[in-house]
């Protein structure tokens, strides 16, 4: 047990109002169970639009953030907690906002020589295809959502308009990026150190919301990649984490092209935290069990407090 947190009331913040609310509740319940098993005074804090009022009423000493999507990952809940003087787990306000805003994160990746797919704002069909010179296949997605919400892969120009409309349900100005052929790869990072590389094999199509949470994917841990590919992926995961100034536990998603190598897609500052989620899977392969992972993540609140 972390001695400084021995007699502190830890609120596991979950729920929220994003499309990822249900996933957040599952993560929060798993984290709460682990904290109680470790002997901490942990309580659930299921939040909604009244989040500021709920935080005041809860009178917690430490916040363990398990909010996915907007509010949790875009820096807003972190800003509220900063204002209230409550230490919290994970990345700070700026790192959260940068990681959640995919175009801003990708701009930083490019500035720091981290390979990432070419991209541009999805202003219009004419802008994307004529002015910017993109051609299918392309990925059309919101610039600030998680869990592949609102994401489409298009293989023909005629598919662009409906894909754009779908993405605009979550973001008024979505983005497009070149589609990278290859394998779906992810790598956890904990306290700045890369964990094991995981390969995701969706039952069909790509790793969308249903594939993630409908039990329709297989996972290979460690991923069957060459040692040089493994080191490159782990180094890039660490670098992406550092460039965005992340803290605590995070997960970096990749596409591994058979000839061009790995491309960083995004950094998840509050990844799924059920027993079967990817960050725990990546950690377990390095000898860190779920409860140990939760306690290591809790420790990031202490680092922030100091």
N, C-alpha and C positions, 0 to 999 in steps of 0.2 A: 504494500500500500504506500502511496505517496504521502509522506508524513504531513506536509502542509495542508492536505485536503482531508485529513482524518475526520475532523469534526465539521466539515463544510457541507452545506446543502447544495447538491449538484442537480441542476435542472436539465433534463434531456429534452431539447427543443425539437419538436417534430410537427408534421402536418403541413401547415401553410395553405396557400391558396393557388399554388401552381398546378399544372397538369400532373406533376409528380407527387402529389399529396399522398396517395396510397402507398407508394414506394417508400416515401419518407416515414410514414407510420411504421412500416415493417422494419426499417433501419433503426428507428428510434426504440422500438420494443426490444430488438436484439441487443442494442447498446445498453439499455436500462437493465436488462437481465444480467449482462456481464458485470456491470458496475455493482449491482446488488450482490452477486456471487463473490465479488472481490472485497465486499465489506464496506462499500461507500454508502453514504446517505443520499441516494439518488431518487428523484421523483420525475414522473412524466409531465411534460408541459406541452400539451397539444394546442397549437396556436392557429388563429385565423386572422380576420381583418382587425381584430382588437388586440393585436400582438403587443403594442406598447403598454396598454392597460393590463394585459395578462402578465407581462413581465414584472410590472410594479406589484401586482397582487401576489405573485408567487414568492417574492422575497428570497430569491436564490442567491447563493454566494458565487457560484461558478456555472457557466453555461456550456453544455456539451451540445454543439450544433449538429442536428441530423436533418436539417431542412434541405431538400433537393430543389433545383430549379430556382426561379425568381424568389427574391427575399433572402433565401439561404445562401445562394452562391453568387449573388451580384453585389454584395457588400452592404446591403441595407440593414440586415439584422445585426451585422457586425458593428455598423455605425451606431445603432440604437444601444447596443451593449457598451460600446466605448463611452457614449454620452452618460450612461447610467453607472459607469465605473465597475462593470461586472466582467471579470476575466472570462475568456471564451476559448474554445478549442479551434484549431485550424488556422487558415490564412486570415490575414487582416483585411481591412476595408479595400485598400487599393489593389492588392493581389487578387482578391475575390472578384472585384469589378473587371479587372483586366482579363482574367481567365474566362469569365462568363461572356465577355464581349469578344466573340471569335475573330472579327476583323482586326481589332486592336491587338489581340494576342498574336495573331499571325504576322502582323506588321513587326512586332518585337522579335518573333522567331526569325524572320528574314533578316532583320538588322543584326542578329547574332549568329548568322550562318546555320540556323536550324532548318533542315529541309521541311517544307510544308507545301501542300498543293497550291497552284496558282488560283487566285480568287478575285472577285470584284463584287460591288453591290449589284443586286438584281433590280436595277432601276426599271428596265423595260427590255422587251425582246430585241428591239433595234440596238439598244446600248450594248447588251451582252454579246450579240452575234455579229453586228456590223462594226460598231465603234471599238469594242474590246477584242474582237476577233476570236471569241471562244466558239467551240463547236462540240456537239455531243460526242461521247457521253459526259454528262455533267451532274453534279450534286447541287440541288436547290434546297436551301435550309434557312431557318430563322438564324439571325446573328447572335441571339442570346437566349437559347433554350437548351435543355439537356435531354437525355434519354431518347435521342433521335426523334423528338416530338416535331411534327411538321416537315420531316425530311423526305425528299423524293430523289430517286436517281432517274434521269431521263436519257433516252437513247435516240430520240428523234426531236427535231425542233418543235413539232406539233405538240409535244408533251410539256413544253415549257410553260405555257399559259396556265393550265390547271395546276401544275406543280407550284408556280408562283402564287396562285390564289390560295393554295393549301398552306404555304409557308406564311403568307400574310395574315392568316388567322392568329398567328402567334407573334408576328413582328411586322410592323408597317414597312420596314426596309430590309427584306431578307438579303441573303448573299448567295453567290454561286461559286463553286470551286471545281477545278478539273477532277474528273473521276480517276482515281489511281487504281489500276488493276492490281490484284494480288491478294494477300492474306490479311485477315483482321487480327491485329496484335494489340496487346495492352501491357503496361508495366506499372506497378505501384511504386511509389516513392514515400518513404517514411523518415521524417526528420532529416531530409536532405540526402538520404541514402537510397539508391535504387534497389528494388526487390526483384522477384523472379519474373521472367517474361512468360506471358500466357497467350496462347492462340485460341481464338474463338471461331467455331465452325457452326454457322447458322444452318438450320435444317434446310432452308431454301432462301433465295434472295439475299438481302443484306441484314446486318445486325440491327434491326429496328426494335421498336418498343415491345412488340409481341415476342420477338426472338429473345429479348433480354429477360422478360418477366413471365413469359408463357411456358417456360421450360422446354423450348424447342431448339436449344443449341447445345453443342458439345464443347468442352474446354480441355485443352491439352496443356498440362503443367508439369514440368517446364515445356515451353513451346519447342517443337522439333525444328530448331534452326541451327545453323552452324555457329561455332563458338565466336567467330568474328562478328556475325550478325547479332548474336546475343549481346556482346559487349557494346556494339554500336547502338543498339536499341536502349540498353541500360544507361549508357552515357548520355544519349539524347534526352531520355526521360529526366535524368538528373539535371541536365542543362536547362530544359524547358521549365522545370520546377524552380530553378534558381533565377532564371531570367524574369519570371513573373513574381519573384519574392514570396513564394508560397511557404507555408509552415505546417507542421504536423503531418497528417496523412493525405496523399493525393494520388490520382491515377492519370497516366498519360496514354492516350489512345493513338494508334498508328495504323497505317496501311503499309504492308511490306511488298513492294514491287519486285518481281523475280529478277529484274536487271538493274533497276534504278535504286534499289535499297529501300530503307524505311523513310516514311514521311510522317511527321507529327500532325495529327488532326486537331487535337485539343487537349487541354488539361482540366480535369475534374477536381475541384478543390474540396467538394463534399461528395465523394463517391458512395455508392450503395454499401451498406454495412450489415447485411444479413449474413448468416453463416455461409451462404452460397454465392455471395457477391464476389466481384473480381478482385478488389483490394485485399480482402481476407484470404482469397485463394492465392494471390501473389505473395502475401506475407507468410502463409502457412508453408509454402514451398521453401521458405528461408528459415523454417524452424520457429516461427512466431505464431502461436495459436491465437484464437479469436480474443480471448480475455486479455492476453498480453498486448495485443494490438490496440484494444480499446484503452488500456491503461497508458500505453505509449502516446496515444492521441490525446488523452486527458492531460498528460504532462505538458503538452503544447500550450495549455492555458496558463500553466505555471511559468513557462518561458516568457509568455506575453506579459504576465503580471510583473515579472522582474524587469 
